[in-house]
Each structure stands twice: as C-alpha cells, then as structure tokens.
Amino acid sequence: MLDAVRRETPILVAVALPLAVAQIAQHAMGFVDTLMAGRLGPDALAGIALGSVAFFVVAVVLSSTLFAVGPLVAQATGAHRPEEAVRALRQGVLWALALTPPATGLLFAMPTLLRVLGQDPTVVELASAYLRTVAFAMGPLLVFTALRAYLEGQGHTRPLMYVAIVGVGLNVVANQAFMFGRWGFPALGLAGTGVATSLVYAAMALLALAYVGWRYRAPSALGGRWRWDGPTAREIVRLGWPISVTVGFETGLFAVSALLMGRIGAAELAGHQIAIQSASMTFMLPLALGVATSARVGHAVGRRDPIGARAAGAVGIGLALLLMVATAALFRFAPGAVVGLYLDVRDPANALVVGHAVVFLGVAAAFQLFDGLQVTAIGALRGLKDTRAPMWITMVSYWLVGLGSGLALAFGAGLGGVGLWWGLVLGLAVAGGALFARFLVLVRRWRPAPTPLVDSTA
C-alpha cells in the first residue's frame, strides 16, 4: 500500500495542479464581472450581485448533472476501452444540448421569481438586463462541462487550464467592449456583461471541442453518427441527478446562511461575505484534488486494481487536508491580512465589519479542514460511481445538522453570526466524516477478479 501511495502521489498532483489553476481562473471570471460592474455605480453592483447569484444557482445545479461523464470516462480509460469513453462523451454533449432550453428558460423566468421574493424592483430591473443576455451562455457552458468532464476522466487536465486562462483574458476584453462600448461596440451596461459571458463560454466550448477532436482521433471522439445510446444516457442520469441534488444542497445551505446573516445585521453580513469569499477561493484547491481523485480512483477501478483505488483516495484526501491546514493557519493567525485584501482595516468606518470578518475567519480555520475532507471524499466516491448515498449524507449533514445547529446557536443560544458559522463547521464535519467512512467501507469490500492491468496513465 505504501508503494502504491508513493507511485500515486506525483501522478495525482500532476492531474490536480492544472485543475486548480483552471478552477481559480473560472472563479476569477465572476470576480472580474463584479469588479468592472462597480465602475458603473452602486446600483449596477447590486444588480450584478443579484443576477450572478441567480445565474450561478441555475448553471451549477444543472451542469453538475454532467459531472457523471467523468467517472464513466475514468473507468473506461482504466479498463482500456476508449470506445466506451467516447460514448460517454457523446451522450454528455447530447444531454447538454437537451438541457439548454429549460436552463435558458429558467434564467428568463428568474426576474419574476426575484420580484416574488421581495427583492428591490430597481435592482431586479438591472439584474434582468444581465439575465436576458447571460441566458445564452447556458448552452456553451453545458457543452463545455461535458467536454471538461471527458478530459478530467482521461486525466488530461492541462488543456483545461489553458482554456480557462484564455477565458479570463477574453472576459476582460469582452466586458470592456460590451459594458463600456470600447472599440466601436455599443455600451450595454450590465446587459453587456451577459453578452461577454456568453461569448466567453462559447469560445471555451469551441476550444475544448477543437482539442478533443485533435487529441482523440482514434477512435474519433467527434466523427461518425451522433445518436442517443439508451444505456449510457440512462447511466449519466442515474449517476448525475444525485450529484446535481448534492450540489444544490450545498449551494442552498450557503445561500440560506447569507440570508440569515442579513437578518442579524448589515455589518455581520459584510463580514460574512469577506470570510465566505476567502474560504471559497481556497476551496478551489481541494476541489481540484477532488476531481483528480475521482479520475484516479476511476482509473484504478477500470483496471480492477483495489490497492490502486485505495491509494488514490488516500493520497487525494491526505493532500487536501495538508493544503487546508496551511490555509486554516492563515485564517487563524493572520486574519487581518486576509481582511485587508477587501477593506482598509485602518479606517475607523470599517471597524465593525473588520471585527466580524476576523471572528468569522477564525471559525473558518476549522471550516477549511472539514471542507477539504468532504470534497475529496465525494470525489473518491464518484470514482467508484457512488453518488446516491453521498446525496443523502449531505442532505442530513448540511440541512439537519449544519443549518439546525446554526439556527440553535445563532438565535437560540444568542451567539449571532458566529453561531451560524459554527453550524456550518458542524455540518461539514459530519459530512466529511461520514463520506470518508463510506469510501473506506466500499473500497475495502470491493474484490474484483483477475490480475490488474498495467496503468497506462502512470
């Protein structure tokens, strides 16, 4: 087992590092949109904040269904069955195209929902301008997700890094053109941000498509007749819908926490935003490791190598914990430096917000460890094609334990915002522990027959 861990570590790191850069680059696209919208004024900033939340929820929940392509490709790759990997890719792209009309329709309907939820009409009108144009990003985004899952399943992640970096640069240029009317283009304001995002995702999808077509010529990944393949299409849905629901549980938990924090106070909400934004940025590292772990466990399963599967899971989870210990130390021992990235900590007008942010970052130090554990454990389980049990584990952990304890501590025990944060920590701790335990049980029970094949990706 130790020899397997030593062999696995450099391979998994090589897969995960480009993914980490790609994740951070994609995360930066939303940051760039917010930063540039701020130049249009505070109302526009509020509009992009509301619109981007609506876009994020729809995009993440629907596109995560296509994450199922990754484990299917990984196991087929490990078993040296490239035709099965190609079949999974094609069914993923077809599902992406099928999901595009309902996803686009949901974004067009979002302004009505936001009004029903009592959001400020002026802000909703600004968000509507953004949502009407960014809705056209859904098709390219979904297709790109399927292509990305295929490359992740193959373990070929460096092209994704380059595509994401190109996307960030193109996003800046397109925002300049369509938000502010540079180089003869019309100045569309927030609607221009949506146009820019749609163009960027279209470019990213085309780049990924071109690479896949060039890299996987035998068997041709893109040539020949494209048609629905019942068993593979159903397998994507069987594995994908629990992933989508799991992502929805996590996204919903953090959205509800923000709404509850807003009820406690504006300063608490601002401090919470700083802490959660910082935690979400560091989360990109274990998230990349989770995807890489899924691919490497899937490769081991495909080549019928139980020791390799255990080693891949152990390495991914162990590296995530090491990384999150480092970021936890930053949050615990240098919170002022983190808050200083967002606010002038010496300005007395910011003192209340800074104080709350520092406290929340102290709790986020514990949050980091359990967040890293749960995301890599989920990745390891996806490599085993286990997605339904993690869905139930996260539902109980996030909504019953996490939100329940957060409400009790914040409002019952009178701890306020810090109580909500400790609730998040407890929810992630239960989820991480349960998911890790399930991986250990499943991988130890798994007893495939014949002798493992040689790992062609090593």
C-alpha positions in Angstrom: 0.0 0.0 0.0 2.8 2.4 0.8 4.5 1.7 -2.5 1.2 2.4 -4.2 0.8 5.7 -2.4 4.3 6.8 -3.4 3.6 5.9 -7.0 0.2 7.6 -6.9 1.2 10.9 -5.3 3.1 12.5 -8.3 0.5 11.3 -10.8 -2.4 12.8 -8.8 -0.6 16.0 -8.2 0.1 16.3 -12.0 -3.6 15.9 -12.7 -4.7 18.2 -9.9 -2.4 21.2 -10.4 -3.7 22.3 -13.8 -7.3 21.8 -12.5 -6.5 24.1 -9.5 -5.4 26.8 -11.9 -8.4 26.3 -14.1 -10.8 26.4 -11.1 -9.2 29.7 -9.8 -9.3 31.2 -13.3 -13.0 30.3 -13.7 -13.8 31.7 -10.3 -11.9 34.9 -11.3 -14.4 35.5 -14.1 -17.2 36.3 -11.7 -14.8 38.5 -9.7 -13.8 40.4 -12.9 -17.5 40.9 -13.7 -18.2 42.3 -10.2 -15.1 44.5 -10.3 -15.9 46.0 -13.6 -19.6 46.4 -12.9 -18.6 48.5 -9.8 -17.4 51.1 -12.3 -21.0 51.6 -13.4 -22.1 52.6 -9.9 -23.5 51.1 -6.7 -26.9 50.2 -8.3 -25.1 48.2 -11.1 -23.1 46.5 -8.4 -26.2 45.4 -6.6 -27.7 44.3 -10.0 -24.8 42.1 -10.9 -24.7 40.6 -7.4 -28.4 39.6 -7.6 -28.2 38.5 -11.3 -25.0 36.5 -10.9 -26.4 34.6 -7.9 -29.4 33.6 -10.0 -27.2 32.6 -12.9 -24.8 30.7 -10.6 -27.6 28.6 -9.0 -29.2 27.6 -12.3 -25.8 26.9 -14.0 -24.2 25.0 -11.2 -27.2 22.8 -10.4 -27.9 21.8 -14.0 -24.4 21.5 -15.2 -23.4 19.3 -12.3 -25.6 16.6 -13.7 -23.0 16.3 -16.5 -20.2 15.6 -13.9 -21.3 12.0 -14.2 -19.5 11.8 -17.5 -16.1 12.0 -15.6 -16.4 8.7 -13.6 -17.8 6.9 -16.7 -14.8 8.0 -18.8 -12.3 7.4 -16.0 -13.4 3.7 -15.5 -13.5 3.1 -19.3 -10.0 4.7 -19.6 -8.6 2.5 -16.8 -10.1 -0.6 -18.5 -8.6 0.4 -21.9 -12.0 0.7 -23.5 -11.7 4.1 -25.4 -14.9 3.4 -27.3 -16.9 3.5 -24.0 -15.2 6.8 -23.1 -16.2 8.3 -26.4 -19.8 7.0 -26.0 -20.0 8.7 -22.6 -18.7 12.0 -24.1 -21.2 12.0 -26.9 -24.1 11.2 -24.5 -22.9 14.0 -22.2 -22.9 16.5 -25.1 -26.3 15.4 -26.2 -27.7 15.8 -22.7 -26.1 19.3 -22.6 -28.0 20.3 -25.7 -31.2 18.8 -24.3 -30.8 20.7 -21.0 -30.1 24.0 -22.8 -33.7 25.1 -23.5 -35.0 24.5 -19.9 -31.9 26.2 -18.5 -32.3 29.2 -20.7 -36.0 29.4 -19.9 -35.3 29.3 -16.2 -33.0 32.3 -16.5 -35.6 34.3 -18.4 -38.1 33.5 -15.7 -35.7 34.5 -12.8 -36.7 38.2 -12.7 -40.3 37.2 -12.0 -39.1 34.9 -9.2 -36.9 37.6 -7.7 -39.8 40.1 -7.6 -42.0 37.5 -5.9 -39.2 37.0 -3.3 -39.5 40.7 -2.5 -36.2 42.0 -4.0 -35.8 45.7 -4.7 -37.6 46.4 -8.0 -34.8 48.8 -9.2 -32.2 46.1 -8.5 -34.3 43.4 -10.2 -34.6 45.5 -13.3 -30.9 45.8 -13.6 -30.4 42.1 -12.9 -33.0 41.4 -15.6 -30.9 43.1 -18.2 -28.0 40.9 -17.3 -30.1 37.7 -17.1 -31.7 38.2 -20.5 -28.2 38.2 -22.2 -26.3 35.7 -20.0 -29.1 33.2 -20.6 -27.5 32.5 -23.9 -24.3 31.3 -22.1 -26.1 28.2 -20.8 -25.8 26.1 -24.0 -22.0 26.7 -24.4 -21.5 26.3 -20.6 -23.3 22.9 -20.5 -21.4 21.6 -23.6 -18.1 22.8 -22.1 -19.0 21.0 -18.9 -19.4 17.7 -20.7 -16.1 18.2 -22.6 -14.4 19.1 -19.4 -15.7 16.0 -17.7 -14.3 13.9 -20.5 -10.9 15.4 -20.3 -10.9 15.1 -16.5 -11.9 11.5 -16.7 -9.0 10.9 -19.1 -6.7 12.6 -16.6 -5.7 15.2 -19.3 -6.3 18.4 -17.4 -3.6 20.8 -18.7 -5.6 21.9 -21.7 -8.4 22.9 -19.3 -6.0 25.2 -17.6 -5.1 26.9 -20.8 -8.7 27.2 -21.9 -9.7 28.8 -18.5 -6.8 31.3 -18.6 -7.8 32.3 -22.2 -11.4 32.7 -20.9 -10.4 35.1 -18.2 -8.4 37.3 -20.6 -11.2 37.2 -23.1 -13.7 38.1 -20.4 -11.9 41.3 -19.6 -11.7 42.3 -23.3 -15.3 41.4 -23.9 -16.5 43.3 -20.9 -14.6 46.4 -22.0 -16.2 46.1 -25.4 -19.8 45.5 -24.4 -20.2 47.0 -21.0 -18.4 50.3 -21.8 -18.6 50.5 -25.6 -14.9 50.3 -26.4 -13.6 49.9 -30.0 -16.9 50.9 -31.6 -19.1 48.4 -29.8 -22.4 49.5 -28.1 -22.2 50.4 -24.4 -24.8 47.9 -23.0 -24.0 48.2 -19.3 -25.0 45.1 -17.3 -26.6 43.5 -20.4 -23.1 43.8 -22.0 -21.7 41.7 -19.1 -24.1 38.9 -20.0 -23.1 39.2 -23.7 -19.4 39.0 -22.7 -20.0 35.9 -20.5 -22.0 34.2 -23.3 -19.2 34.8 -25.8 -16.5 33.6 -23.4 -18.3 30.3 -22.7 -18.9 29.8 -26.4 -15.1 30.4 -27.1 -14.2 28.0 -24.2 -16.5 25.3 -25.6 -15.1 25.6 -29.1 -11.5 25.5 -27.8 -12.3 22.4 -25.7 -14.1 20.8 -28.7 -11.2 21.5 -31.0 -8.7 20.0 -28.6 -10.8 16.8 -28.1 -11.2 16.4 -31.8 -7.5 16.8 -32.4 -6.3 14.7 -29.4 -8.6 11.8 -29.6 -8.7 11.0 -33.3 -8.5 7.2 -32.8 -11.2 6.3 -32.1 -12.7 9.5 -33.3 -14.3 11.3 -30.4 -16.3 13.7 -32.7 -16.6 11.9 -36.0 -19.3 9.5 -37.2 -23.0 9.5 -36.4 -24.2 11.0 -33.2 -27.3 9.4 -31.7 -28.8 8.6 -28.3 -27.4 5.5 -26.7 -30.0 4.3 -24.2 -27.9 2.5 -21.6 -25.1 5.2 -21.5 -27.6 8.1 -21.5 -29.5 6.5 -18.6 -26.3 5.8 -16.7 -25.4 9.5 -16.9 -28.8 10.4 -15.5 -28.6 7.7 -12.8 -25.2 9.0 -11.6 -25.8 12.7 -12.4 -29.1 13.6 -10.8 -27.8 12.8 -7.2 -24.7 14.9 -8.0 -26.9 17.7 -9.0 -29.1 17.4 -5.9 -25.9 17.2 -3.7 -24.6 20.4 -5.2 -28.0 22.0 -4.7 -28.0 21.1 -1.0 -24.6 22.7 -0.6 -25.4 25.8 -2.7 -28.7 26.2 -0.9 -27.1 25.9 2.6 -24.7 28.8 1.9 -27.4 30.9 0.3 -29.7 30.4 3.3 -26.9 31.2 5.7 -26.2 34.5 3.9 -30.0 35.4 4.1 -30.0 34.6 7.8 -26.8 36.6 8.4 -28.5 39.5 6.7 -31.3 39.3 9.4 -28.7 39.6 12.1 -27.2 42.8 10.8 -25.6 44.5 7.8 -22.1 44.6 9.4 -22.3 40.9 10.1 -23.4 40.2 6.5 -20.5 42.2 5.1 -18.1 40.4 7.4 -19.6 37.1 6.4 -19.2 37.9 2.7 -15.5 38.6 3.2 -15.0 35.3 5.1 -17.0 33.1 2.8 -15.4 34.7 -0.3 -12.0 33.9 1.1 -13.0 30.4 2.0 -14.5 29.8 -1.5 -11.2 30.9 -3.1 -9.1 28.5 -1.0 -11.7 25.8 -1.7 -10.6 25.7 -5.3 -7.5 23.7 -4.2 -9.3 20.7 -2.6 -12.0 20.9 -5.3 -9.3 20.3 -7.9 -7.9 17.5 -5.8 -11.4 16.0 -5.5 -11.9 15.9 -9.3 -8.4 14.5 -9.8 -9.1 11.9 -7.1 -12.3 10.9 -8.8 -10.4 10.3 -12.1 -7.6 8.3 -10.4 -10.0 6.1 -8.4 -12.0 5.5 -11.6 -8.8 4.5 -13.5 -8.0 2.0 -10.7 -11.5 0.6 -10.8 -11.4 0.3 -14.5 -8.1 -1.7 -14.4 -9.5 -3.8 -11.5 -6.9 -2.6 -9.0 -8.3 -2.3 -5.4 -4.9 -1.3 -3.9 -4.6 1.5 -6.6 -8.2 2.7 -5.8 -7.4 2.9 -2.0 -4.1 4.6 -2.7 -5.7 7.2 -5.0 -8.4 8.0 -2.4 -5.9 8.2 0.4 -3.5 10.5 -1.5 -6.2 12.8 -2.6 -7.8 13.2 0.8 -4.4 13.4 2.5 -3.1 16.2 0.2 -6.4 18.1 0.6 -6.0 18.0 4.4 -2.4 19.2 4.2 -3.4 22.1 2.0 -6.3 23.1 4.2 -4.1 23.0 7.3 -2.0 25.7 5.6 -5.0 27.9 4.7 -6.5 27.3 8.1 -3.3 28.6 9.7 -3.6 31.7 7.5 -7.2 32.4 8.6 -6.4 31.7 12.3 -3.2 33.5 12.7 -3.3 36.3 10.1 -7.0 37.2 9.6 -6.2 40.9 9.4 -4.0 40.4 6.3 -6.9 38.5 4.6 -9.5 41.2 5.5 -7.0 43.8 4.3 -7.5 42.5 0.8 -11.1 43.7 0.8 -11.1 46.7 3.2 -8.9 49.3 4.7 -8.5 47.8 8.1 -7.2 51.1 9.5 -10.3 53.1 8.6 -12.5 53.5 11.7 -15.6 53.4 9.5 -14.8 49.8 8.7 -14.0 48.7 12.2 -17.3 46.9 12.9 -17.2 44.9 9.6 -13.5 44.1 10.1 -14.2 42.8 13.6 -16.9 40.5 12.4 -14.8 39.3 9.5 -11.8 38.5 11.8 -14.0 36.4 14.1 -15.7 34.5 11.2 -12.2 33.8 9.7 -11.2 32.3 13.0 -14.1 29.9 12.8 -13.4 29.3 9.1 -10.0 27.9 10.1 -11.8 24.8 11.3 -14.3 25.0 8.4 -11.3 24.6 6.0 -10.3 21.2 7.2 -13.7 19.6 7.0 -14.5 21.3 3.7 -11.3 19.8 2.2 -12.2 16.4 3.6 -15.8 16.3 2.3 -15.0 17.4 -1.2 -12.2 14.9 -1.8 -14.1 12.1 -0.2 -17.0 12.9 -2.5 -14.6 12.8 -5.4 -13.2 9.4 -4.3 -16.8 8.0 -4.1 -17.7 9.3 -7.6 -14.7 7.4 -8.9 -16.5 4.3 -7.5 -19.7 5.5 -9.2 -21.3 6.0 -5.8 -23.4 9.2 -5.9 -26.7 8.4 -4.3 -25.5 7.7 -0.8 -23.4 10.9 -0.7 -26.6 12.8 -1.7 -28.4 11.6 1.5 -25.4 12.1 3.6 -25.0 15.7 2.5 -28.8 16.4 3.0 -28.7 15.2 6.6 -25.3 16.8 7.4 -25.9 20.2 5.7 -29.6 20.8 6.4 -30.3 19.0 9.6 -27.0 19.2 11.4 -25.5 22.3 9.8 -28.5 24.6 9.5 -30.2 23.2 12.5 -27.3 23.7 14.9 -26.5 27.0 13.3 -30.1 28.3 14.0 -29.9 27.0 17.5 -26.5 28.6 18.2 -27.2 31.9 16.4 -30.8 32.6 17.7 -31.4 30.1 20.5 -28.1 30.5 22.3 -27.7 34.1 21.2 -24.3 33.7 19.5 -25.4 35.6 16.4 -23.4 35.3 13.3 -20.6 33.3 14.8 -23.2 30.7 15.8 -24.2 30.3 12.1 -20.6 29.7 11.2 -20.1 27.1 13.9 -23.3 25.4 12.4 -21.6 25.3 9.0 -18.5 23.7 10.6 -20.5 21.0 12.4 -22.4 20.2 9.2 -19.2 19.9 7.1 -17.6 17.8 9.9 -20.4 15.3 9.9 -20.5 15.2 6.1 -16.7 14.8 5.8 -16.5 12.1 8.4 -19.4 10.1 7.0 -18.3 10.4 3.4 -14.7 9.3 4.3 -16.0 6.4 6.3 -18.2 5.3 3.4 -15.3 5.4 1.0 -13.2 3.2 3.3 -16.0 0.7 3.7 -16.7 0.5 -0.1 -13.1 0.3 -1.2 -12.3 -2.4 1.4 -15.3 -4.5 0.4 -14.5 -4.3 -3.3 -12.9 -7.6 -4.5 -12.6 -7.6 -8.3 -11.2 -10.6 -10.1 -8.4 -11.0 -12.3 -4.9 -9.6 -12.1 -4.8 -5.8 -12.6 -3.8 -4.4 -15.9 -0.8 -2.0 -16.3 -1.7 1.6 -15.6 -1.3 3.3 -18.9 -1.6 6.8 -17.3 1.3 6.3 -14.9 
